[in-house]
Amino acid sequence: MAANPAQTLTVSARDVADRKFDPSSYPHQHLAVMQVAKIGTPDSQIPLVMSAVEMLSPAGWELVSFTMANRTVVAVLRR
């Protein structure tokens, strides 16, 4: 992971999908799962972000917001 999710309150969807993020050790109530489209359009990242949301659901996380801006897709979750 490039940054500490507990400090940035964000995690990449790729880190969630690759199981590099442990939701049980995350100390906050809200989390932003994000992914930047390096090639193509941001909507190409929707499947990855939504897969990450689905993977976090059994750990008690619930999707509260979803947005795309520029080349970034962000899903905000609450537990």
HTML snippet that shows the backbone in 3Dmol.js (N, CA, C, O; Angstrom):
<script src="https://3Dmol.org/build/3Dmol-min.js"></script>
<div id="view" style="width:600px;height:400px;position:relative"></div>
<script>
const pdb = `
ATOM      1  N   MET A   1       0.847  -1.181   0.000  1.00  0.00           N
ATOM      2  CA  MET A   1       0.000   0.000   0.000  1.00  0.00           C
ATOM      3  C   MET A   1       0.889   1.240   0.000  1.00  0.00           C
ATOM      4  O   MET A   1       1.882   1.300   0.724  1.00  0.00           O
ATOM      5  N   ALA A   2       0.537   2.200  -0.792  1.00  0.00           N
ATOM      6  CA  ALA A   2       1.326   3.410  -0.911  1.00  0.00           C
ATOM      7  C   ALA A   2       1.197   4.297   0.314  1.00  0.00           C
ATOM      8  O   ALA A   2       2.185   4.896   0.739  1.00  0.00           O
ATOM      9  N   ALA A   3       0.021   4.397   0.888  1.00  0.00           N
ATOM     10  CA  ALA A   3      -0.213   5.275   2.031  1.00  0.00           C
ATOM     11  C   ALA A   3      -0.915   4.492   3.125  1.00  0.00           C
ATOM     12  O   ALA A   3      -1.478   3.424   2.883  1.00  0.00           O
ATOM     13  N   ASN A   4      -0.874   5.036   4.324  1.00  0.00           N
ATOM     14  CA  ASN A   4      -1.527   4.397   5.456  1.00  0.00           C
ATOM     15  C   ASN A   4      -3.006   4.798   5.469  1.00  0.00           C
ATOM     16  O   ASN A   4      -3.322   5.962   5.714  1.00  0.00           O
ATOM     17  N   PRO A   5      -3.917   3.851   5.209  1.00  0.00           N
ATOM     18  CA  PRO A   5      -5.346   4.195   5.176  1.00  0.00           C
ATOM     19  C   PRO A   5      -5.857   4.827   6.468  1.00  0.00           C
ATOM     20  O   PRO A   5      -6.776   5.645   6.421  1.00  0.00           O
ATOM     21  N   ALA A   6      -5.297   4.475   7.601  1.00  0.00           N
ATOM     22  CA  ALA A   6      -5.747   5.054   8.865  1.00  0.00           C
ATOM     23  C   ALA A   6      -5.442   6.547   8.925  1.00  0.00           C
ATOM     24  O   ALA A   6      -6.132   7.291   9.622  1.00  0.00           O
ATOM     25  N   GLN A   7      -4.418   6.990   8.202  1.00  0.00           N
ATOM     26  CA  GLN A   7      -4.076   8.412   8.183  1.00  0.00           C
ATOM     27  C   GLN A   7      -4.789   9.158   7.068  1.00  0.00           C
ATOM     28  O   GLN A   7      -5.226  10.293   7.259  1.00  0.00           O
ATOM     29  N   THR A   8      -4.910   8.528   5.901  1.00  0.00           N
ATOM     30  CA  THR A   8      -5.499   9.215   4.751  1.00  0.00           C
ATOM     31  C   THR A   8      -7.003   9.012   4.635  1.00  0.00           C
ATOM     32  O   THR A   8      -7.671   9.743   3.904  1.00  0.00           O
ATOM     33  N   LEU A   9      -7.549   8.015   5.357  1.00  0.00           N
ATOM     34  CA  LEU A   9      -8.958   7.626   5.295  1.00  0.00           C
ATOM     35  C   LEU A   9      -9.356   7.155   3.904  1.00  0.00           C
ATOM     36  O   LEU A   9     -10.537   7.160   3.555  1.00  0.00           O
ATOM     37  N   THR A  10      -8.368   6.747   3.108  1.00  0.00           N
ATOM     38  CA  THR A  10      -8.617   6.215   1.771  1.00  0.00           C
ATOM     39  C   THR A  10      -7.822   4.937   1.569  1.00  0.00           C
ATOM     40  O   THR A  10      -6.791   4.713   2.204  1.00  0.00           O
ATOM     41  N   VAL A  11      -8.330   4.106   0.667  1.00  0.00           N
ATOM     42  CA  VAL A  11      -7.613   2.900   0.261  1.00  0.00           C
ATOM     43  C   VAL A  11      -7.903   2.701  -1.222  1.00  0.00           C
ATOM     44  O   VAL A  11      -8.993   3.017  -1.698  1.00  0.00           O
ATOM     45  N   SER A  12      -6.928   2.179  -1.939  1.00  0.00           N
ATOM     46  CA  SER A  12      -7.180   1.931  -3.357  1.00  0.00           C
ATOM     47  C   SER A  12      -8.031   0.671  -3.507  1.00  0.00           C
ATOM     48  O   SER A  12      -7.921  -0.275  -2.728  1.00  0.00           O
ATOM     49  N   ALA A  13      -8.864   0.689  -4.514  1.00  0.00           N
ATOM     50  CA  ALA A  13      -9.689  -0.490  -4.796  1.00  0.00           C
ATOM     51  C   ALA A  13      -8.801  -1.686  -5.117  1.00  0.00           C
ATOM     52  O   ALA A  13      -9.144  -2.821  -4.784  1.00  0.00           O
ATOM     53  N   ARG A  14      -7.665  -1.441  -5.759  1.00  0.00           N
ATOM     54  CA  ARG A  14      -6.729  -2.519  -6.086  1.00  0.00           C
ATOM     55  C   ARG A  14      -6.188  -3.176  -4.815  1.00  0.00           C
ATOM     56  O   ARG A  14      -6.064  -4.400  -4.761  1.00  0.00           O
ATOM     57  N   ASP A  15      -5.864  -2.371  -3.784  1.00  0.00           N
ATOM     58  CA  ASP A  15      -5.369  -2.941  -2.525  1.00  0.00           C
ATOM     59  C   ASP A  15      -6.434  -3.802  -1.850  1.00  0.00           C
ATOM     60  O   ASP A  15      -6.116  -4.836  -1.261  1.00  0.00           O
ATOM     61  N   VAL A  16      -7.691  -3.381  -1.932  1.00  0.00           N
ATOM     62  CA  VAL A  16      -8.776  -4.191  -1.361  1.00  0.00           C
ATOM     63  C   VAL A  16      -8.893  -5.495  -2.143  1.00  0.00           C
ATOM     64  O   VAL A  16      -8.963  -6.572  -1.551  1.00  0.00           O
ATOM     65  N   ALA A  17      -8.914  -5.401  -3.474  1.00  0.00           N
ATOM     66  CA  ALA A  17      -9.056  -6.591  -4.314  1.00  0.00           C
ATOM     67  C   ALA A  17      -7.899  -7.563  -4.131  1.00  0.00           C
ATOM     68  O   ALA A  17      -8.085  -8.778  -4.195  1.00  0.00           O
ATOM     69  N   ASP A  18      -6.707  -7.027  -3.904  1.00  0.00           N
ATOM     70  CA  ASP A  18      -5.518  -7.866  -3.710  1.00  0.00           C
ATOM     71  C   ASP A  18      -5.334  -8.298  -2.258  1.00  0.00           C
ATOM     72  O   ASP A  18      -4.332  -8.919  -1.903  1.00  0.00           O
ATOM     73  N   ARG A  19      -6.314  -7.959  -1.429  1.00  0.00           N
ATOM     74  CA  ARG A  19      -6.315  -8.302  -0.006  1.00  0.00           C
ATOM     75  C   ARG A  19      -5.093  -7.750   0.753  1.00  0.00           C
ATOM     76  O   ARG A  19      -4.560  -8.393   1.657  1.00  0.00           O
ATOM     77  N   LYS A  20      -4.679  -6.564   0.365  1.00  0.00           N
ATOM     78  CA  LYS A  20      -3.582  -5.874   1.051  1.00  0.00           C
ATOM     79  C   LYS A  20      -4.108  -4.932   2.132  1.00  0.00           C
ATOM     80  O   LYS A  20      -3.327  -4.350   2.884  1.00  0.00           O
ATOM     81  N   PHE A  21      -5.429  -4.783   2.210  1.00  0.00           N
ATOM     82  CA  PHE A  21      -6.070  -3.914   3.197  1.00  0.00           C
ATOM     83  C   PHE A  21      -6.845  -4.781   4.177  1.00  0.00           C
ATOM     84  O   PHE A  21      -7.659  -5.614   3.780  1.00  0.00           O
ATOM     85  N   ASP A  22      -6.580  -4.573   5.468  1.00  0.00           N
ATOM     86  CA  ASP A  22      -7.277  -5.321   6.519  1.00  0.00           C
ATOM     87  C   ASP A  22      -8.337  -4.415   7.146  1.00  0.00           C
ATOM     88  O   ASP A  22      -7.997  -3.535   7.937  1.00  0.00           O
ATOM     89  N   PRO A  23      -9.619  -4.613   6.806  1.00  0.00           N
ATOM     90  CA  PRO A  23     -10.654  -3.725   7.341  1.00  0.00           C
ATOM     91  C   PRO A  23     -10.821  -3.840   8.851  1.00  0.00           C
ATOM     92  O   PRO A  23     -11.310  -2.904   9.483  1.00  0.00           O
ATOM     93  N   SER A  24     -10.428  -4.957   9.441  1.00  0.00           N
ATOM     94  CA  SER A  24     -10.605  -5.116  10.894  1.00  0.00           C
ATOM     95  C   SER A  24      -9.657  -4.223  11.692  1.00  0.00           C
ATOM     96  O   SER A  24      -9.927  -3.922  12.855  1.00  0.00           O
ATOM     97  N   SER A  25      -8.550  -3.796  11.081  1.00  0.00           N
ATOM     98  CA  SER A  25      -7.610  -2.943  11.805  1.00  0.00           C
ATOM     99  C   SER A  25      -7.803  -1.454  11.497  1.00  0.00           C
ATOM    100  O   SER A  25      -7.090  -0.610  12.039  1.00  0.00           O
ATOM    101  N   TYR A  26      -8.754  -1.139  10.639  1.00  0.00           N
ATOM    102  CA  TYR A  26      -9.008   0.258  10.282  1.00  0.00           C
ATOM    103  C   TYR A  26      -9.807   0.925  11.400  1.00  0.00           C
ATOM    104  O   TYR A  26     -10.876   0.429  11.754  1.00  0.00           O
ATOM    105  N   PRO A  27      -9.319   2.046  11.972  1.00  0.00           N
ATOM    106  CA  PRO A  27      -9.924   2.602  13.185  1.00  0.00           C
ATOM    107  C   PRO A  27     -11.100   3.569  12.999  1.00  0.00           C
ATOM    108  O   PRO A  27     -11.727   3.959  13.984  1.00  0.00           O
ATOM    109  N   HIS A  28     -11.406   3.956  11.781  1.00  0.00           N
ATOM    110  CA  HIS A  28     -12.423   4.989  11.559  1.00  0.00           C
ATOM    111  C   HIS A  28     -13.760   4.399  11.105  1.00  0.00           C
ATOM    112  O   HIS A  28     -13.836   3.243  10.688  1.00  0.00           O
ATOM    113  N   GLN A  29     -14.802   5.210  11.194  1.00  0.00           N
ATOM    114  CA  GLN A  29     -16.150   4.786  10.819  1.00  0.00           C
ATOM    115  C   GLN A  29     -16.392   4.915   9.317  1.00  0.00           C
ATOM    116  O   GLN A  29     -17.227   4.197   8.767  1.00  0.00           O
ATOM    117  N   HIS A  30     -15.678   5.816   8.649  1.00  0.00           N
ATOM    118  CA  HIS A  30     -15.857   6.051   7.216  1.00  0.00           C
ATOM    119  C   HIS A  30     -14.555   5.750   6.459  1.00  0.00           C
ATOM    120  O   HIS A  30     -13.456   5.910   6.989  1.00  0.00           O
ATOM    121  N   LEU A  31     -14.716   5.314   5.215  1.00  0.00           N
ATOM    122  CA  LEU A  31     -13.578   4.951   4.378  1.00  0.00           C
ATOM    123  C   LEU A  31     -13.899   5.296   2.929  1.00  0.00           C
ATOM    124  O   LEU A  31     -15.006   5.038   2.457  1.00  0.00           O
ATOM    125  N   ALA A  32     -12.940   5.872   2.230  1.00  0.00           N
ATOM    126  CA  ALA A  32     -13.086   6.135   0.801  1.00  0.00           C
ATOM    127  C   ALA A  32     -12.262   5.108   0.037  1.00  0.00           C
ATOM    128  O   ALA A  32     -11.052   4.992   0.233  1.00  0.00           O
ATOM    129  N   VAL A  33     -12.931   4.369  -0.833  1.00  0.00           N
ATOM    130  CA  VAL A  33     -12.257   3.416  -1.713  1.00  0.00           C
ATOM    131  C   VAL A  33     -12.157   4.097  -3.066  1.00  0.00           C
ATOM    132  O   VAL A  33     -13.172   4.486  -3.645  1.00  0.00           O
ATOM    133  N   MET A  34     -10.938   4.244  -3.575  1.00  0.00           N
ATOM    134  CA  MET A  34     -10.775   4.996  -4.809  1.00  0.00           C
ATOM    135  C   MET A  34      -9.857   4.296  -5.782  1.00  0.00           C
ATOM    136  O   MET A  34      -9.031   3.467  -5.403  1.00  0.00           O
ATOM    137  N   GLN A  35     -10.018   4.644  -7.044  1.00  0.00           N
ATOM    138  CA  GLN A  35      -9.156   4.118  -8.091  1.00  0.00           C
ATOM    139  C   GLN A  35      -9.061   5.157  -9.189  1.00  0.00           C
ATOM    140  O   GLN A  35     -10.068   5.719  -9.618  1.00  0.00           O
ATOM    141  N   VAL A  36      -7.843   5.407  -9.641  1.00  0.00           N
ATOM    142  CA  VAL A  36      -7.596   6.363 -10.716  1.00  0.00           C
ATOM    143  C   VAL A  36      -7.421   5.592 -12.012  1.00  0.00           C
ATOM    144  O   VAL A  36      -6.706   4.591 -12.054  1.00  0.00           O
ATOM    145  N   ALA A  37      -8.069   6.051 -13.062  1.00  0.00           N
ATOM    146  CA  ALA A  37      -7.922   5.440 -14.379  1.00  0.00           C
ATOM    147  C   ALA A  37      -6.654   5.997 -15.026  1.00  0.00           C
ATOM    148  O   ALA A  37      -6.612   7.164 -15.414  1.00  0.00           O
ATOM    149  N   LYS A  38      -5.638   5.171 -15.138  1.00  0.00           N
ATOM    150  CA  LYS A  38      -4.398   5.602 -15.770  1.00  0.00           C
ATOM    151  C   LYS A  38      -4.540   5.610 -17.291  1.00  0.00           C
ATOM    152  O   LYS A  38      -3.938   6.436 -17.976  1.00  0.00           O
ATOM    153  N   ILE A  39      -5.337   4.688 -17.805  1.00  0.00           N
ATOM    154  CA  ILE A  39      -5.607   4.603 -19.235  1.00  0.00           C
ATOM    155  C   ILE A  39      -7.118   4.484 -19.397  1.00  0.00           C
ATOM    156  O   ILE A  39      -7.772   3.750 -18.656  1.00  0.00           O
ATOM    157  N   GLY A  40      -7.652   5.187 -20.339  1.00  0.00           N
ATOM    158  CA  GLY A  40      -9.092   5.092 -20.580  1.00  0.00           C
ATOM    159  C   GLY A  40      -9.877   6.077 -19.730  1.00  0.00           C
ATOM    160  O   GLY A  40      -9.343   7.063 -19.223  1.00  0.00           O
ATOM    161  N   THR A  41     -11.146   5.782 -19.594  1.00  0.00           N
ATOM    162  CA  THR A  41     -12.042   6.678 -18.880  1.00  0.00           C
ATOM    163  C   THR A  41     -12.268   6.177 -17.459  1.00  0.00           C
ATOM    164  O   THR A  41     -12.041   4.999 -17.182  1.00  0.00           O
ATOM    165  N   PRO A  42     -12.714   7.050 -16.548  1.00  0.00           N
ATOM    166  CA  PRO A  42     -12.933   6.613 -15.176  1.00  0.00           C
ATOM    167  C   PRO A  42     -13.954   5.491 -15.060  1.00  0.00           C
ATOM    168  O   PRO A  42     -13.856   4.663 -14.154  1.00  0.00           O
ATOM    169  N   ASP A  43     -14.939   5.449 -15.966  1.00  0.00           N
ATOM    170  CA  ASP A  43     -15.942   4.400 -15.853  1.00  0.00           C
ATOM    171  C   ASP A  43     -15.348   3.006 -16.074  1.00  0.00           C
ATOM    172  O   ASP A  43     -15.981   2.006 -15.737  1.00  0.00           O
ATOM    173  N   SER A  44     -14.134   2.934 -16.639  1.00  0.00           N
ATOM    174  CA  SER A  44     -13.469   1.640 -16.779  1.00  0.00           C
ATOM    175  C   SER A  44     -13.049   1.081 -15.417  1.00  0.00           C
ATOM    176  O   SER A  44     -12.749  -0.108 -15.305  1.00  0.00           O
ATOM    177  N   GLN A  45     -13.025   1.922 -14.390  1.00  0.00           N
ATOM    178  CA  GLN A  45     -12.617   1.499 -13.041  1.00  0.00           C
ATOM    179  C   GLN A  45     -13.812   1.126 -12.161  1.00  0.00           C
ATOM    180  O   GLN A  45     -13.622   0.633 -11.049  1.00  0.00           O
ATOM    181  N   ILE A  46     -15.025   1.350 -12.633  1.00  0.00           N
ATOM    182  CA  ILE A  46     -16.217   1.055 -11.836  1.00  0.00           C
ATOM    183  C   ILE A  46     -16.266  -0.409 -11.395  1.00  0.00           C
ATOM    184  O   ILE A  46     -16.531  -0.666 -10.221  1.00  0.00           O
ATOM    185  N   PRO A  47     -16.022  -1.383 -12.282  1.00  0.00           N
ATOM    186  CA  PRO A  47     -16.073  -2.775 -11.824  1.00  0.00           C
ATOM    187  C   PRO A  47     -15.096  -3.079 -10.690  1.00  0.00           C
ATOM    188  O   PRO A  47     -15.439  -3.806  -9.758  1.00  0.00           O
ATOM    189  N   LEU A  48     -13.885  -2.532 -10.760  1.00  0.00           N
ATOM    190  CA  LEU A  48     -12.898  -2.769  -9.705  1.00  0.00           C
ATOM    191  C   LEU A  48     -13.336  -2.140  -8.389  1.00  0.00           C
ATOM    192  O   LEU A  48     -13.237  -2.767  -7.335  1.00  0.00           O
ATOM    193  N   VAL A  49     -13.822  -0.901  -8.446  1.00  0.00           N
ATOM    194  CA  VAL A  49     -14.260  -0.215  -7.228  1.00  0.00           C
ATOM    195  C   VAL A  49     -15.458  -0.933  -6.616  1.00  0.00           C
ATOM    196  O   VAL A  49     -15.511  -1.132  -5.402  1.00  0.00           O
ATOM    197  N   MET A  50     -16.410  -1.318  -7.444  1.00  0.00           N
ATOM    198  CA  MET A  50     -17.593  -2.002  -6.908  1.00  0.00           C
ATOM    199  C   MET A  50     -17.248  -3.393  -6.372  1.00  0.00           C
ATOM    200  O   MET A  50     -17.870  -3.857  -5.416  1.00  0.00           O
ATOM    201  N   SER A  51     -16.273  -4.056  -6.972  1.00  0.00           N
ATOM    202  CA  SER A  51     -15.812  -5.341  -6.428  1.00  0.00           C
ATOM    203  C   SER A  51     -15.203  -5.144  -5.042  1.00  0.00           C
ATOM    204  O   SER A  51     -15.410  -5.960  -4.143  1.00  0.00           O
ATOM    205  N   ALA A  52     -14.451  -4.058  -4.877  1.00  0.00           N
ATOM    206  CA  ALA A  52     -13.871  -3.751  -3.567  1.00  0.00           C
ATOM    207  C   ALA A  52     -14.973  -3.483  -2.545  1.00  0.00           C
ATOM    208  O   ALA A  52     -14.887  -3.930  -1.401  1.00  0.00           O
ATOM    209  N   VAL A  53     -16.002  -2.758  -2.956  1.00  0.00           N
ATOM    210  CA  VAL A  53     -17.146  -2.488  -2.069  1.00  0.00           C
ATOM    211  C   VAL A  53     -17.792  -3.806  -1.653  1.00  0.00           C
ATOM    212  O   VAL A  53     -18.097  -4.007  -0.477  1.00  0.00           O
ATOM    213  N   GLU A  54     -17.999  -4.696  -2.607  1.00  0.00           N
ATOM    214  CA  GLU A  54     -18.591  -6.008  -2.310  1.00  0.00           C
ATOM    215  C   GLU A  54     -17.716  -6.819  -1.358  1.00  0.00           C
ATOM    216  O   GLU A  54     -18.231  -7.508  -0.477  1.00  0.00           O
ATOM    217  N   MET A  55     -16.403  -6.740  -1.531  1.00  0.00           N
ATOM    218  CA  MET A  55     -15.493  -7.485  -0.666  1.00  0.00           C
ATOM    219  C   MET A  55     -15.522  -6.964   0.770  1.00  0.00           C
ATOM    220  O   MET A  55     -15.311  -7.729   1.711  1.00  0.00           O
ATOM    221  N   LEU A  56     -15.783  -5.666   0.942  1.00  0.00           N
ATOM    222  CA  LEU A  56     -15.812  -5.069   2.281  1.00  0.00           C
ATOM    223  C   LEU A  56     -17.168  -5.232   2.965  1.00  0.00           C
ATOM    224  O   LEU A  56     -17.265  -5.092   4.184  1.00  0.00           O
ATOM    225  N   SER A  57     -18.191  -5.519   2.209  1.00  0.00           N
ATOM    226  CA  SER A  57     -19.543  -5.661   2.755  1.00  0.00           C
ATOM    227  C   SER A  57     -19.644  -6.697   3.875  1.00  0.00           C
ATOM    228  O   SER A  57     -20.261  -6.398   4.897  1.00  0.00           O
ATOM    229  N   PRO A  58     -19.076  -7.893   3.740  1.00  0.00           N
ATOM    230  CA  PRO A  58     -19.171  -8.871   4.834  1.00  0.00           C
ATOM    231  C   PRO A  58     -18.490  -8.422   6.131  1.00  0.00           C
ATOM    232  O   PRO A  58     -18.779  -8.947   7.206  1.00  0.00           O
ATOM    233  N   ALA A  59     -17.578  -7.440   6.019  1.00  0.00           N
ATOM    234  CA  ALA A  59     -16.894  -6.914   7.199  1.00  0.00           C
ATOM    235  C   ALA A  59     -17.684  -5.775   7.844  1.00  0.00           C
ATOM    236  O   ALA A  59     -17.196  -5.124   8.769  1.00  0.00           O
ATOM    237  N   GLY A  60     -18.914  -5.533   7.354  1.00  0.00           N
ATOM    238  CA  GLY A  60     -19.778  -4.532   7.973  1.00  0.00           C
ATOM    239  C   GLY A  60     -19.767  -3.174   7.307  1.00  0.00           C
ATOM    240  O   GLY A  60     -20.348  -2.229   7.842  1.00  0.00           O
ATOM    241  N   TRP A  61     -19.125  -3.044   6.159  1.00  0.00           N
ATOM    242  CA  TRP A  61     -19.067  -1.769   5.454  1.00  0.00           C
ATOM    243  C   TRP A  61     -20.250  -1.634   4.508  1.00  0.00           C
ATOM    244  O   TRP A  61     -20.645  -2.594   3.845  1.00  0.00           O
ATOM    245  N   GLU A  62     -20.814  -0.419   4.454  1.00  0.00           N
ATOM    246  CA  GLU A  62     -21.988  -0.130   3.630  1.00  0.00           C
ATOM    247  C   GLU A  62     -21.697   1.070   2.736  1.00  0.00           C
ATOM    248  O   GLU A  62     -21.170   2.082   3.199  1.00  0.00           O
ATOM    249  N   LEU A  63     -22.034   0.958   1.473  1.00  0.00           N
ATOM    250  CA  LEU A  63     -21.835   2.044   0.517  1.00  0.00           C
ATOM    251  C   LEU A  63     -22.790   3.193   0.832  1.00  0.00           C
ATOM    252  O   LEU A  63     -23.997   2.986   0.962  1.00  0.00           O
ATOM    253  N   VAL A  64     -22.240   4.417   0.954  1.00  0.00           N
ATOM    254  CA  VAL A  64     -23.086   5.587   1.203  1.00  0.00           C
ATOM    255  C   VAL A  64     -23.014   6.620   0.085  1.00  0.00           C
ATOM    256  O   VAL A  64     -23.908   7.455  -0.052  1.00  0.00           O
ATOM    257  N   SER A  65     -21.952   6.566  -0.713  1.00  0.00           N
ATOM    258  CA  SER A  65     -21.816   7.543  -1.781  1.00  0.00           C
ATOM    259  C   SER A  65     -20.877   6.994  -2.850  1.00  0.00           C
ATOM    260  O   SER A  65     -19.984   6.193  -2.576  1.00  0.00           O
ATOM    261  N   PHE A  66     -21.111   7.454  -4.075  1.00  0.00           N
ATOM    262  CA  PHE A  66     -20.293   7.016  -5.202  1.00  0.00           C
ATOM    263  C   PHE A  66     -20.175   8.182  -6.153  1.00  0.00           C
ATOM    264  O   PHE A  66     -21.174   8.824  -6.477  1.00  0.00           O
ATOM    265  N   THR A  67     -18.952   8.470  -6.611  1.00  0.00           N
ATOM    266  CA  THR A  67     -18.772   9.583  -7.528  1.00  0.00           C
ATOM    267  C   THR A  67     -17.605   9.321  -8.478  1.00  0.00           C
ATOM    268  O   THR A  67     -16.709   8.527  -8.194  1.00  0.00           O
ATOM    269  N   MET A  68     -17.648  10.013  -9.607  1.00  0.00           N
ATOM    270  CA  MET A  68     -16.541  10.017 -10.551  1.00  0.00           C
ATOM    271  C   MET A  68     -16.169  11.468 -10.806  1.00  0.00           C
ATOM    272  O   MET A  68     -17.032  12.300 -11.083  1.00  0.00           O
ATOM    273  N   ALA A  69     -14.887  11.763 -10.712  1.00  0.00           N
ATOM    274  CA  ALA A  69     -14.405  13.107 -10.997  1.00  0.00           C
ATOM    275  C   ALA A  69     -13.081  12.995 -11.737  1.00  0.00           C
ATOM    276  O   ALA A  69     -12.176  12.277 -11.311  1.00  0.00           O
ATOM    277  N   ASN A  70     -12.981  13.702 -12.832  1.00  0.00           N
ATOM    278  CA  ASN A  70     -11.803  13.617 -13.687  1.00  0.00           C
ATOM    279  C   ASN A  70     -11.540  12.157 -14.036  1.00  0.00           C
ATOM    280  O   ASN A  70     -12.348  11.544 -14.735  1.00  0.00           O
ATOM    281  N   ARG A  71     -10.449  11.592 -13.577  1.00  0.00           N
ATOM    282  CA  ARG A  71     -10.117  10.197 -13.893  1.00  0.00           C
ATOM    283  C   ARG A  71     -10.225   9.303 -12.663  1.00  0.00           C
ATOM    284  O   ARG A  71      -9.688   8.195 -12.661  1.00  0.00           O
ATOM    285  N   THR A  72     -10.898   9.756 -11.636  1.00  0.00           N
ATOM    286  CA  THR A  72     -10.963   9.035 -10.371  1.00  0.00           C
ATOM    287  C   THR A  72     -12.383   8.595 -10.040  1.00  0.00           C
ATOM    288  O   THR A  72     -13.336   9.356 -10.201  1.00  0.00           O
ATOM    289  N   VAL A  73     -12.507   7.365  -9.579  1.00  0.00           N
ATOM    290  CA  VAL A  73     -13.769   6.821  -9.096  1.00  0.00           C
ATOM    291  C   VAL A  73     -13.630   6.650  -7.584  1.00  0.00           C
ATOM    292  O   VAL A  73     -12.650   6.074  -7.111  1.00  0.00           O
ATOM    293  N   VAL A  74     -14.610   7.148  -6.825  1.00  0.00           N
ATOM    294  CA  VAL A  74     -14.565   7.071  -5.364  1.00  0.00           C
ATOM    295  C   VAL A  74     -15.871   6.529  -4.831  1.00  0.00           C
ATOM    296  O   VAL A  74     -16.950   6.995  -5.196  1.00  0.00           O
ATOM    297  N   ALA A  75     -15.762   5.534  -3.958  1.00  0.00           N
ATOM    298  CA  ALA A  75     -16.912   5.005  -3.227  1.00  0.00           C
ATOM    299  C   ALA A  75     -16.659   5.284  -1.752  1.00  0.00           C
ATOM    300  O   ALA A  75     -15.612   4.913  -1.221  1.00  0.00           O
ATOM    301  N   VAL A  76     -17.595   5.924  -1.098  1.00  0.00           N
ATOM    302  CA  VAL A  76     -17.473   6.204   0.342  1.00  0.00           C
ATOM    303  C   VAL A  76     -18.319   5.190   1.083  1.00  0.00           C
ATOM    304  O   VAL A  76     -19.492   4.985   0.771  1.00  0.00           O
ATOM    305  N   LEU A  77     -17.697   4.557   2.077  1.00  0.00           N
ATOM    306  CA  LEU A  77     -18.354   3.524   2.866  1.00  0.00           C
ATOM    307  C   LEU A  77     -18.418   3.915   4.332  1.00  0.00           C
ATOM    308  O   LEU A  77     -17.614   4.713   4.815  1.00  0.00           O
ATOM    309  N   ARG A  78     -19.384   3.341   5.029  1.00  0.00           N
ATOM    310  CA  ARG A  78     -19.548   3.562   6.476  1.00  0.00           C
ATOM    311  C   ARG A  78     -19.765   2.198   7.117  1.00  0.00           C
ATOM    312  O   ARG A  78     -20.391   1.309   6.540  1.00  0.00           O
ATOM    313  N   ARG A  79     -19.228   2.060   8.331  1.00  0.00           N
ATOM    314  CA  ARG A  79     -19.512   0.805   9.051  1.00  0.00           C
ATOM    315  C   ARG A  79     -20.232   1.107  10.339  1.00  0.00           C
ATOM    316  O   ARG A  79     -20.562   0.190  11.092  1.00  0.00           O
TER     317      ARG A  79
END
`;
const viewer = $3Dmol.createViewer("view");
viewer.addModel(pdb, "pdb");
viewer.setStyle({}, {cartoon: {color: "spectrum"}});
viewer.zoomTo();
viewer.render();
</script>
